[in-house]
Amino acid sequence: MERHAHGNPLIRDRGLYLITQGGFVLLNTAYAMGQAGAAGGSAGGFASFIPLILMFVIFYFLLIRPQQKRAKEHREMVAALKKGDRIITSGGIYGRITSASDTTVTVEIADKVRIKLNRGNVGSLAQPASAPETADGGNN
């Protein structure tokens, strides 16, 4: 039997050194857990995918689904654009639609200043054409 530096005897068992104190052998818990884990290894394959599946479900409901909803609302808004709508472009330019085709809209951004935009570059409606304009600029 070998002696440890502190005087505790060491016992060599299956490549592991176990320290004895007063005749009791202290078990190496990692070794004991490794033996128990080897018996249930087949069930751990599917169980290890549960957190991954759970993360995907959380990402779907928190990120993917709301983004798809916003994209659908934007497509519907762009399809419904008509002459007279006040819009904000994706670049932040305010203007009024003077004409619209299937793929483009012509926007008047100042007196006699018109630009032609792709419909996809319309960011949002500032004011629909049917909403009445007030003399004080819409502030009540």
C-alpha positions as CSV (number, residue, x, y, z in Angstrom):
1,M,0.0,0.0,0.0
2,E,1.3,3.4,-0.9
3,R,1.3,6.5,1.4
4,H,-0.1,9.9,0.4
5,A,1.9,13.0,1.3
6,H,-0.4,13.6,4.3
7,G,-0.1,10.1,5.6
8,N,-3.4,8.8,4.3
9,P,-3.1,5.4,2.6
10,L,-4.0,5.2,-1.1
11,I,-5.7,2.2,-2.7
12,R,-5.5,1.7,-6.4
13,D,-8.8,0.5,-7.9
14,R,-9.5,0.5,-11.6
15,G,-7.1,3.3,-12.4
16,L,-8.5,5.5,-9.6
17,Y,-6.9,6.3,-6.3
18,L,-9.3,6.2,-3.4
19,I,-8.3,7.8,-0.1
20,T,-9.2,5.9,3.0
21,Q,-9.8,7.4,6.4
22,G,-10.2,5.3,9.4
23,G,-10.9,2.2,7.3
24,F,-13.7,3.7,5.2
25,V,-13.3,4.1,1.5
26,L,-14.4,7.5,0.1
27,L,-16.2,6.8,-3.2
28,N,-15.3,8.9,-6.2
29,T,-18.7,10.4,-7.1
30,A,-17.8,11.1,-10.7
31,Y,-16.8,7.5,-11.2
32,A,-20.0,6.3,-9.5
33,M,-22.2,8.7,-11.5
34,G,-20.5,7.7,-14.8
35,Q,-21.4,4.0,-14.2
36,A,-25.1,4.9,-13.5
37,G,-25.2,7.2,-16.5
38,A,-24.0,4.6,-18.9
39,A,-27.0,2.4,-18.1
40,G,-29.6,5.1,-19.1
41,G,-27.7,6.5,-22.1
42,S,-30.4,5.6,-24.7
43,A,-33.0,7.8,-23.1
44,G,-30.6,10.7,-22.9
45,G,-30.5,11.0,-26.8
46,F,-34.0,12.4,-27.1
47,A,-34.0,14.2,-23.8
48,S,-31.0,16.3,-25.0
49,F,-33.1,17.7,-27.8
50,I,-35.9,18.9,-25.6
51,P,-34.2,22.2,-24.7
52,L,-33.4,22.8,-28.3
53,I,-37.0,22.2,-29.3
54,L,-38.2,24.4,-26.5
55,M,-35.9,27.3,-27.6
56,F,-37.2,27.0,-31.2
57,V,-40.8,27.3,-29.9
58,I,-39.9,30.3,-27.8
59,F,-38.1,32.0,-30.8
60,Y,-41.1,31.3,-33.0
61,F,-43.6,33.0,-30.8
62,L,-41.4,35.9,-29.7
63,L,-39.5,36.7,-32.9
64,I,-40.7,34.9,-36.1
65,R,-44.5,35.1,-35.8
66,P,-44.6,38.8,-34.9
67,Q,-42.3,39.6,-37.8
68,Q,-44.4,37.6,-40.2
69,K,-47.5,39.5,-39.0
70,R,-45.9,42.9,-39.5
71,A,-44.7,41.9,-43.0
72,K,-48.3,40.8,-43.9
73,E,-49.7,44.1,-42.6
74,H,-47.1,46.0,-44.7
75,R,-47.9,44.0,-47.8
76,E,-51.7,44.8,-47.4
77,M,-51.0,48.4,-46.8
78,V,-48.8,48.7,-49.9
79,A,-51.4,46.9,-52.0
80,A,-54.1,49.4,-50.8
81,L,-52.2,52.6,-51.6
82,K,-54.2,55.0,-53.8
83,K,-54.0,58.5,-55.1
84,G,-54.2,61.2,-52.4
85,D,-52.7,59.0,-49.6
86,R,-50.1,60.8,-47.5
87,I,-47.2,58.5,-46.9
88,I,-43.8,58.2,-45.3
89,T,-41.1,56.5,-47.3
90,S,-38.7,54.0,-45.8
91,G,-36.1,56.8,-46.1
92,G,-38.2,59.1,-44.0
93,I,-39.6,61.4,-46.8
94,Y,-43.2,62.6,-46.3
95,G,-45.3,63.1,-49.4
96,R,-48.7,62.7,-51.1
97,I,-49.3,60.1,-53.8
98,T,-50.3,61.7,-57.1
99,S,-50.4,58.5,-59.2
100,A,-50.0,54.8,-58.6
101,S,-49.3,51.8,-60.8
102,D,-48.8,48.1,-60.0
103,T,-45.2,48.5,-59.1
104,T,-44.5,52.2,-58.5
105,V,-46.1,55.3,-57.0
106,T,-45.4,58.9,-57.8
107,V,-45.1,61.1,-54.7
108,E,-45.3,64.8,-54.5
109,I,-42.9,65.9,-51.7
110,A,-43.2,69.7,-52.3
111,D,-44.9,72.0,-54.7
112,K,-44.1,70.7,-58.2
113,V,-41.5,68.3,-56.9
114,R,-42.4,64.7,-57.6
115,I,-40.4,61.5,-57.1
116,K,-41.2,58.0,-58.4
117,L,-40.9,55.2,-55.8
118,N,-41.1,51.4,-55.8
119,R,-44.2,50.4,-53.8
120,G,-42.0,48.4,-51.4
121,N,-40.2,51.6,-50.4
122,V,-43.3,53.1,-48.8
123,G,-42.8,52.8,-45.1
124,S,-46.2,53.7,-43.7
125,L,-49.3,55.8,-44.2
126,A,-49.1,59.3,-42.6
127,Q,-52.7,60.0,-43.4
128,P,-55.2,58.1,-45.6
129,A,-56.8,60.0,-48.5
130,S,-60.3,59.8,-47.0
131,A,-59.3,61.5,-43.7
132,P,-60.3,65.2,-43.7
133,E,-57.6,67.8,-43.4
134,T,-58.1,70.5,-40.8
135,A,-57.0,74.1,-41.2
136,D,-54.5,73.9,-38.3
137,G,-52.6,71.0,-39.8
138,G,-54.3,68.2,-37.9
139,N,-53.6,69.5,-34.4
140,N,-56.7,69.9,-32.3
